[in-house]
Amino acid sequence: MIQLQFPEFLLLAIPLALACQRWGSFRFDWRWLLPVAAWILFVLTWQPVPWWTHLWLVVPVVLSVRHWLRETGVTGGIRLLLVGLLLLALAGPEWNLGGRGLDVVVVADRSRSMPPEATRHLQELIRNIETARGTGDRVGIVTFGTEAAVERGLSADALMENYTREVPPDGSDLHDALMAALRVVDPNRPARIVVLSDGESNGPPPVAAARRARERDIPVDYRIFERQRVGDAAVRSVSLPETVAPREPFQFSVEVSAERDVTGTVTVLRDGRPISKREATLFVGTNRLSFRDLIEQPGMHNYSVQLDVADDPLEENNTGLGLVRVDAGPRVLVLTDDGSEGNLVRALRGARLPVDVAIAGQHPLTQDALDPYRAVVLENVAASKLGRVKMERLAQFVEDLGGGLLMTGGMRSFGQGGYYNSPLDDVLPVSMEMREEHRKTRVAIAVALDRSGSMSVPVAGTATKMDLANLGTAECIRLLSSGDSVAVIAVDSSPHTIQPLTPVHDAEAINSKVLKIESLGGGIFVYEALVAAGEELMKADQATKHIILFSDAADSEEPGNYQSLLAQYRDAGITVSVIGLGTETDIDAQLLKDIAQRGEGNIMFTTDPQELPRLFTEDTMSVARNSFIEKDPETQAAGIPAALLPDSRLMGNLPGIEGGDARSFPPSDGYNLSYLKPDATAAVISQDEYQAPWSAFWYRGLGRVAAITVEVDGQFSGTFGTWDGYDDFVVTHLRWLLGSESPDDVFVDVQREGQDAAVTIELNPDRPDKGSGEAPKLIIVPPGQERTETITPDLTWIGPDTLQARFPMDRVGSYRTLVVDESKPRERGLTRGPAVTLPYSPEFAPRDGLPTGSETLEEIASLSGGIARTNVLEVFDDPPRTASTRSMLPWLFAAGIVLLLLEIAGRRLSLWERLPQPQWEGLPSPAGWLPRLPQLRRKSARRRATPAEPQPTVTPDHQPPSSPRPATETKPARPAVDVFAQAKHRAKKRTQ
């Protein structure tokens, strides 16, 4: 789109240049006074009106160049084009880069401080704004809490159904949200930002973003969702000692702030159980209440304080949290399948190591629950008993918190127990992949995937359930080799063959199809899925044929006569496993269980779609590989032999090693097949064809991990279970995992200051490396139900032996601190500091001396030129500015220069005379198209030269013409046109 305007300098410069009668002569002619006067009058009276009102400028331009346009042919055409460019340049054309319409970016507050009713209606309000779009209008969405996320870029037709981006709700970074909105805005189009918020901001001051919006001419409007805070009473802090001894009495205090005199009830709970309750009179300001307690059990204990005040407008800040660590030395947590105590626990207690035993499926394995322990033992526990989230927590316990982990072997452990592709797979010192030389049999697998409407629900960021099922299928295919075959069928109301049965020569080529499967709605017809998978497997020549059916446990339809079908499959050697997305209590769970039972396969349920890749690989490995090696009764009657390696000394003095040479190790009746990872150390290896590690260990992150792949207490323990050195062997592993005590030359203190925490580290003033400038590393482990990314704030020297750092606490819970001195050995380089707790969202913290939310939003709008909007749908009726434009004058100027040079070159070099001259077919010349004003017609002395009249011929004898003349003396007559006159005419013509 082109926009026209009139720069004044052109209105004066161009007519003065055209006032020259001839190019380059600058000889003035009186007839140019009229157009020049017209231009000067126009400049003095010019107003920014529509471009078409200035079309009268054609008249003075034509009068100015009328004499110049008397040329015909190519030269006349070029001159006409130059005049056209002149008229267009006078209008000052600009190219509209943005087009029609208005861009509106909605900034939606999703923090906890928003009123509950606003949170419910916010999405509806955004949809109303989207439906109010006109032609060319676009809407973008930015949501924010502790941090901002672009929910959707600018769109002319998209409608928001649900939020797809996760934002931490324990904070309001309005500055980050406004900056994200400015990044979304197209600089070439008019735009407005609409903030839907309560105005509470605890990030950087948002006025800086408002100034940036003003620089870009982008107004920030707002609609406030204010929450009543007047008269609020809040628990400010709970001051507890960092560490106490068992049964050591201690005192702690609770600070409560009040904006009015009021009476309330204060209740103190330890680990969820009330230990004190009192009535208290609270006065305006800060009130301090004291309590006493003592604790017997070691470990970390949680304290919470609850305040109950009548008519409190903000109840979210009526809770305080704190932690106390009861230090009773390092402890070991042993997780078993049923909570029973066996030989391993007996050996540890015999070595006077504090041990607690728990059922793996019931222990929460949270940071607080794991805090009393320095090491955790998984004794033959299946991965399904833990689940993905608990395994993530265990991995964080090792890598981020410096804990120890031991996994022992058995039929429910390692690859056999489903740990391949699990969160603990990367942590263990042994790998569980399926190597070609150790395969059990060749297989043909058909995977039938549910792609019904329920599979389109996003569950992990932007990934849907279908995406994770596709990923699980891809992992299953990667485990297979060229001797195996695979088929993939996507099923809704009918089966769709994505990949017919084919040998797995190129797994990635097959996966490229699998990963593109999308949910297209409908339900899953189970019978059709089983029929389609069976038809594919009937083509296979492998001995083992297997179906993996993935289905929604709450939406599996049309089972048909599956009993008869599965009986036929059983006779044909086809097994069926089922992976159900849901729980065993869902409506169709019994159907899926019966299919797996009749199909003689596995049945696995999960409510966590992110576990699907692990479940697919677990089932594939159970079919295609023997991951648990049992002794051969004929050749290994005494058990599978093994050897103790000299490298085991790195762990400790294991029994059975002499003189640095490897010697025999007690045999076992079975072990989990695995392979030593490159950076791990093997202590014991099997003496069979696999040479597999029976004991391996390594450092992982800040912690330590060991693996004993033989069963330490069970039917496959064999001679190893009754070995005299059994106790020393397992105790040595645990002592290595427990490590040493924290060094006593580092003191760590943590204090909460509002939403931030200040960490102070005191180093030993007599340390050997003092003066080197090298500082230790501070690691902060944030709270979270799942594993969270650690924080490593920068440390600043505030003294010769003191460092300090600050970090924001953007979520509720306890933050743990660790100090790592990388210049020291691992045994002495880790210090566990105290924890600091954020009791409730910073959104609800008392805002003493800070502006209210309404004041913040008013200031943002005032700085940027925005307004408060009660009806946000009117935003499209108030465009803030025109779209960005780009001037076309440089292009017109360049084109004019090219045409002018072309016109001059054509005349000077007579280029056009060499070309065939156009025939005007009786049309007048360009000059004839122009109006002629008689009173301004100039009698030019430079008229075109006419041919000279023939003159009488004069003879040499001066005889008159009438006299007869001899024929022999008669000379030829002169030409009708004098060639000199023609040359003079052409010369004059070139200078015009």
Protein Blocks (a to p, Z undefined) as FASTA:
>chain_A
ZZddddfklmmmmmmmmmpmbghklpacfklmmmmmmmmmmmmmgccddfklmmmmmmmm
mmmmmmmmmpgcjllmmmmmmmmmmmmmmnopacdfkbgajdddddddfbfklcfklmmm
mmmmmmmmmmmpcehiacddddddfbccdfbacdfkbccfbdcbdcdfbbcdfklmmmmm
mmmpcfkbccddddddehiacbdcfklmmmmmmmnopacddddddddfehiacdfbdcdd
fbdcehiacddddddddfbdcdddddddeehiafbdcdddddehjdddddddddfbgcjd
ddddddddehiablklmcccddddddebjadddddfkopacfklmmmmmnopacddddfk
lpgoiaklmmmpcbdcdehiafklnommlmmmmmmmmmmnopacdddedjkgcjlnopgo
paklmmpmbdcbdcfklcfbdcdddddddfbfklmpcfehjacfklmmmmmmmmmmmmpc
fkbccdddddffbccdfbgcdddfblmlmmmmmmmpcceejjddfklmmmmmmmmmmmpc
bfbdcddddddfklcghkljmklmmmmmmmnopacddddeddfkbmklmmmmmmmmmnop
acdddfbfklmmmmmmmmmmmmmpcfbdcddfklmmnopcddddfklmmnoccehiahhi
acdddddfbdcdddddfkbccfbdcfbfkopafbdcddehjbccdddfbdfbdjknmmml
mgfklmmmmmmmmmmmnopaddfkbccddddehjbccddddddfkbfkgoklpacddddd
dedfbdcdddddddddfbfkbccdddddfbgcddddddddfkbcfklmcccddddddfba
fklgccehiacfklmmmmmmmmnopacdfblmlmmmmcfbdcddddfklmmmmmmmmmmm
mmmmmmmnommmmpccddeehpacfklmpccdfklpccdfkbccddddddddddfklpaf
klccdfklpccdddfbdfklmmmmmmmmmmZZ
